[in-house]
Structure formats: C-alpha cells, structure tokens
Amino acid sequence: MFNFIGDIFNTIFFGPIVNLLILIYQGLDSIGLPGALGFSIMILTVLIRLLVWPFMASQIKATKKMSELKPFMDELKKKHKDDKQALAAAQMALYKEKGINPAGGCLPALLQIPVFIALYQSIIDILPGGNLDKINSLLYSSNKVPSTLDPNFFGLNLGVKPSEFGTIGVFLLLVPLLTAVLTFIQSKMALPKPIKKYPSDSPKEVKEKEGLEDSMSQVQSQMVYMMPIMIGYFAFSFPVGLAIYWNVYTILGIIQQHQHTGWGSLEGLWKKN
C-alpha cells in the first residue's frame, strides 16, 4: 500500500518537480552561470509559489474572514452553551450570512502539502550528501546529474548547515536569523491591524473590539513568536540550500499577504493607536 502511494506521489509530484529543477540547473550551468544550483533553487521556488498563488490567496482571504467572526462566534457560544445542536445551527447560519465557507482555509492548504513535500525533498536530494541516484532515476532524459555537481553559491557550499558554524564561520548564523525574521514578519502581517478605539464607539462596538483583541492575543502567543523560533531552528539544522528555498518562498508570501491584508498587525511596531 505504501509503495503504491509512494509511486503515485513520485509520478504526480516529485518526478515533475525534480525534472523541472534539473532542467533549470542544466540550462543555467550550460551558459556558465556561477552558483547555478542556488539560482535553480530560487527560480524553482518562484515558479512553485506562482503555481499555488491562487490557493494561497483563497486561504488568506478565508483566514481573514474567520478572524473577523471571532467576537460573533464567542457570543453564540455564550448564548447556546448548553445546546450543541443550536450552537452548530447558529454558526452555520452566521457563516451563510457572512458568505464564508468554513473549509475555505483548510482545503487550499491541504492541496499544497504534497507540492511542498516534493519541492523540499528534491532540494534535499540534490544537495551534497543527498540522494543523486534517486534524482537520476526519476529524470525523463538520459542526461543525468553528475556527482561533480558544483554546490557553491557565492562562495558558500549549499550543503553545509548553520549548525556547523564552529568550523566554517559565525557568519552562517545569519541564515537562520534571516529566516526567523522573515517568518516573524509574515506571521505578524497575517494578524489584523491594531484595533483603534474611539470615544464615540457604542457599547456593542467596544465589546466587539475587545473580543477581537482577545482573539488576536491568543493567536499571537501561539503563532507569531513560536513559529519564527521553530523555523529558525530548522534553518539552523538543515542545509543552507533549503534555507534559500524557504526565504524566497516567505518573501513572496509577504508580498501576497500585503496585497490582501496590508501590513496587518505589523503596523503596531511603528504606529500607535
């Protein structure tokens, strides 16, 4: 069963992405471009991000709408706390009224998972210490990748890990630091803008804003600070080539997030209510 699933994954996702990566690399290498492997990873990342761009847009919009419903959902939970069926019906009515599909944020994310896994695995396998035999076995052409593939990118071996900074250089620590900062920026932008309160606000408006603030604080504590630390640790532990993919992908994510939500709660770092 697992072999069958693996064959389907390799045929639909991993194989095409590997071939695209190698095609880009061989094209850049043929013109003698220094750092061809690093640029290949960047170009492939951009292409994949553009491929999933509509799905990401749908996910961002759905997440934004769901966060705006938090105060209303809390009110429904208080009103129907002893009747789960009534609560479920009221929630569905609220979704319908606001034109929201509860699964709108989940389905796009699920569709992207196999693509991301294939992209991640293709980069890991082509880097030094990876599995070139597996890469070559999936190529459509007879032009295989040689074991002498140059892993250098602006003088840095893409196969080294920032955790090896003790023997290679402290400058390697800039890689996970940059990764963590970019992840923090994107996570912060995904939250709503700081909520402004005015003397003219009605009691209902004040209550709704307080409910939304509570929701934001919960998300912040769970995601905005933990996620950058976790991703930064991954960048510290994995080869630099993978960090190139992650950082390019995150930069494009920041651009797309800004298109739909602006700077979000990141504005709170330089603006006051």
C-alpha positions as CSV (number, residue, x, y, z in Angstrom):
1,M,0.0,0.0,0.0
2,F,2.8,2.4,1.0
3,N,4.7,1.6,-2.2
4,F,1.6,2.3,-4.2
5,I,1.1,5.7,-2.6
6,G,4.9,6.4,-3.0
7,D,4.7,5.6,-6.7
8,I,1.7,7.9,-7.2
9,F,3.5,10.7,-5.3
10,N,6.7,10.3,-7.4
11,T,4.7,10.3,-10.6
12,I,2.4,13.2,-10.0
13,F,4.5,15.5,-7.7
14,F,8.1,14.5,-7.0
15,G,9.1,13.4,-10.5
16,P,7.9,16.6,-12.4
17,I,9.4,18.9,-9.8
18,V,12.8,17.1,-9.8
19,N,12.8,17.2,-13.6
20,L,12.0,20.9,-13.6
21,L,14.8,21.6,-11.1
22,I,17.3,19.7,-13.1
23,L,16.2,21.3,-16.3
24,I,16.7,24.8,-14.8
25,Y,20.0,23.8,-13.4
26,Q,21.3,22.3,-16.6
27,G,20.2,25.3,-18.5
28,L,22.0,27.8,-16.2
29,D,25.1,25.5,-16.0
30,S,25.3,25.3,-19.7
31,I,25.8,29.1,-20.0
32,G,28.4,29.0,-17.3
33,L,26.4,30.9,-14.7
34,P,28.3,30.8,-11.3
35,G,26.1,29.4,-8.5
36,A,23.8,27.7,-10.9
37,L,22.4,25.3,-8.3
38,G,21.5,28.2,-5.9
39,F,19.8,30.1,-8.7
40,S,18.0,27.0,-9.8
41,I,16.5,26.5,-6.3
42,M,15.4,30.2,-6.3
43,I,13.8,30.0,-9.7
44,L,12.0,26.8,-9.0
45,T,10.7,28.2,-5.7
46,V,9.3,31.2,-7.5
47,L,7.6,29.0,-10.1
48,I,6.1,26.8,-7.4
49,R,4.9,29.8,-5.5
50,L,3.2,31.2,-8.6
51,L,1.6,27.9,-9.2
52,V,0.0,27.8,-5.7
53,W,-0.6,31.6,-5.7
54,P,-4.4,31.3,-6.2
55,F,-4.7,28.7,-3.5
56,M,-2.7,30.9,-1.1
57,A,-4.9,33.9,-1.9
58,S,-8.0,31.8,-1.1
59,Q,-6.5,30.7,2.2
60,I,-5.5,34.2,3.2
61,K,-9.0,35.6,2.5
62,A,-10.7,32.8,4.3
63,T,-8.4,33.2,7.4
64,K,-9.1,36.9,7.4
65,K,-12.9,36.4,7.3
66,M,-12.8,33.8,10.0
67,S,-10.7,36.0,12.4
68,E,-13.3,38.8,11.9
69,L,-16.0,36.4,13.0
70,K,-14.4,35.6,16.4
71,P,-16.4,38.1,18.5
72,F,-19.7,36.8,17.0
73,M,-18.7,33.2,17.5
74,D,-18.0,33.9,21.2
75,E,-21.4,35.5,21.6
76,L,-23.0,32.4,20.0
77,K,-21.1,30.1,22.3
78,K,-22.4,32.0,25.4
79,K,-25.9,32.1,24.1
80,H,-26.1,28.4,23.2
81,K,-23.6,27.0,25.7
82,D,-26.0,24.2,26.8
83,D,-27.3,23.3,23.4
84,K,-24.7,22.0,20.9
85,Q,-27.2,21.5,18.1
86,A,-28.5,25.0,18.4
87,L,-24.9,26.3,18.5
88,A,-24.0,24.4,15.4
89,A,-27.1,25.7,13.6
90,A,-26.4,29.3,14.7
91,Q,-22.8,29.0,13.5
92,M,-23.8,27.7,10.1
93,A,-26.3,30.5,9.8
94,L,-23.6,33.0,10.6
95,Y,-21.3,31.5,8.0
96,K,-24.1,31.7,5.4
97,E,-24.9,35.3,6.4
98,K,-21.3,36.4,6.0
99,G,-20.7,34.3,2.9
100,I,-17.9,32.2,4.4
101,N,-17.0,28.6,3.8
102,P,-15.6,27.1,7.0
103,A,-13.4,24.8,4.9
104,G,-12.2,27.6,2.7
105,G,-8.9,28.0,4.6
106,C,-8.2,24.3,5.0
107,L,-8.7,22.9,1.5
108,P,-6.1,25.1,-0.2
109,A,-3.6,24.3,2.5
110,L,-4.2,20.5,2.0
111,L,-3.8,20.8,-1.8
112,Q,-0.4,22.5,-1.3
113,I,1.1,19.9,1.1
114,P,2.2,17.3,-1.5
115,V,3.7,20.0,-3.7
116,F,5.7,21.4,-0.7
117,I,6.9,18.0,0.3
118,A,8.1,17.2,-3.3
119,L,9.9,20.6,-3.5
120,Y,11.6,20.1,-0.2
121,Q,12.7,16.5,-1.0
122,S,14.0,17.4,-4.4
123,I,16.2,20.2,-2.9
124,I,17.5,17.9,-0.1
125,D,18.3,15.1,-2.6
126,I,20.3,17.3,-5.0
127,L,22.4,19.0,-2.3
128,P,25.7,17.4,-1.2
129,G,25.1,14.4,0.9
130,G,21.7,13.9,-0.7
131,N,20.5,11.1,-3.0
132,L,21.6,11.8,-6.6
133,D,20.8,8.2,-7.6
134,K,17.2,8.8,-6.7
135,I,17.2,12.1,-8.6
136,N,18.7,10.5,-11.7
137,S,16.2,7.5,-11.5
138,L,13.3,10.0,-11.9
139,L,14.7,12.0,-14.8
140,Y,12.9,11.8,-18.1
141,S,16.0,12.4,-20.2
142,S,19.2,10.4,-20.3
143,N,21.3,13.4,-19.4
144,K,21.9,12.6,-15.7
145,V,23.2,14.8,-12.9
146,P,26.9,14.1,-12.3
147,S,28.3,13.6,-8.8
148,T,30.7,16.5,-9.5
149,L,27.7,19.0,-9.4
150,D,29.0,22.3,-8.0
151,P,27.2,23.1,-4.8
152,N,28.8,26.6,-4.3
153,F,26.7,29.7,-4.2
154,F,28.6,33.0,-3.9
155,G,31.4,31.1,-2.2
156,L,29.2,29.1,0.2
157,N,28.6,25.4,-0.1
158,L,24.8,24.9,-0.1
159,G,25.2,21.5,1.6
160,V,26.6,22.9,4.8
161,K,24.5,23.6,7.9
162,P,24.5,26.7,10.0
163,S,24.9,24.4,13.0
164,E,28.5,23.8,11.7
165,F,29.3,27.5,12.2
166,G,32.1,26.5,14.7
167,T,34.2,25.0,12.0
168,I,33.0,27.1,9.0
169,G,32.3,30.6,10.3
170,V,30.0,32.5,12.6
171,F,28.5,34.3,9.6
172,L,26.5,31.1,8.9
173,L,24.3,32.1,11.9
174,L,22.9,34.9,9.7
175,V,21.0,32.3,7.7
176,P,18.7,31.1,10.5
177,L,18.4,34.6,11.8
178,L,17.2,36.0,8.5
179,T,14.8,33.0,8.2
180,A,13.4,33.7,11.6
181,V,12.9,37.4,10.9
182,L,11.2,36.8,7.6
183,T,8.9,34.3,9.2
184,F,8.1,36.7,12.0
185,I,7.2,39.4,9.5
186,Q,4.8,37.2,7.6
187,S,3.2,35.8,10.7
188,K,2.7,39.3,12.1
189,M,1.2,40.5,8.9
190,A,-1.3,37.7,8.9
191,L,-2.9,39.2,12.0
192,P,-5.4,42.0,11.8
193,K,-4.2,45.6,12.2
194,P,-4.1,47.1,15.7
195,I,-7.7,47.9,16.7
196,K,-8.5,51.6,17.2
197,K,-11.0,52.6,19.9
198,Y,-12.8,55.9,19.8
199,P,-14.8,57.8,22.4
200,S,-17.8,57.7,20.0
201,D,-17.8,53.8,20.0
202,S,-21.1,52.3,21.2
203,P,-21.0,49.7,24.0
204,K,-21.6,47.0,21.4
205,E,-18.7,48.2,19.2
206,V,-16.4,48.3,22.3
207,K,-17.4,44.7,23.2
208,E,-16.7,43.5,19.6
209,K,-13.3,45.2,19.5
210,E,-12.4,43.7,22.9
211,G,-13.4,40.3,21.7
212,L,-11.3,40.7,18.5
213,E,-8.3,41.8,20.6
214,D,-8.6,38.7,22.8
215,S,-8.6,36.6,19.7
216,M,-5.5,38.3,18.4
217,S,-3.6,38.0,21.6
218,Q,-4.3,34.2,21.7
219,V,-3.1,33.8,18.1
220,Q,0.0,36.0,18.8
221,S,1.1,33.9,21.7
222,Q,0.7,30.6,19.8
223,M,2.0,31.5,16.3
224,V,3.7,34.9,15.9
225,Y,6.6,34.1,18.2
226,M,6.8,30.3,18.3
227,M,6.7,29.9,14.5
228,P,9.8,32.0,13.8
229,I,11.7,30.2,16.5
230,M,10.8,26.8,15.2
231,I,11.5,27.7,11.5
232,G,14.7,29.4,12.6
233,Y,15.8,26.2,14.3
234,F,15.0,24.2,11.2
235,A,17.2,26.6,9.2
236,F,19.9,26.2,11.8
237,S,19.8,22.4,11.5
238,F,19.3,21.9,7.7
239,P,21.5,22.7,4.8
240,V,21.7,26.3,3.6
241,G,20.2,25.3,0.2
242,L,16.9,24.6,2.0
243,A,17.0,28.0,3.7
244,I,17.3,29.6,0.3
245,Y,14.1,27.9,-0.8
246,W,12.3,28.8,2.5
247,N,13.4,32.5,2.5
248,V,12.5,33.1,-1.2
249,Y,9.1,31.4,-0.6
250,T,8.5,33.5,2.5
251,I,9.4,36.8,0.7
252,L,6.8,36.0,-2.0
253,G,4.4,35.1,0.8
254,I,5.0,38.5,2.4
255,I,4.2,40.2,-0.9
256,Q,1.0,38.3,-1.4
257,Q,-0.1,38.8,2.2
258,H,0.4,42.6,1.8
259,Q,-1.8,42.5,-1.3
260,H,-4.7,41.2,0.7
261,T,-4.3,42.5,4.3
262,G,-1.7,45.2,4.1
263,W,0.9,45.2,6.9
264,G,-1.6,43.7,9.3
265,S,-0.6,43.9,13.0
266,L,3.0,44.6,11.9
267,E,1.9,48.3,11.8
268,G,1.8,48.1,15.6
269,L,5.6,48.1,15.6
270,W,5.8,51.7,14.3
271,K,2.3,53.1,14.8
272,K,0.4,53.8,18.0
273,N,-3.4,53.8,18.4
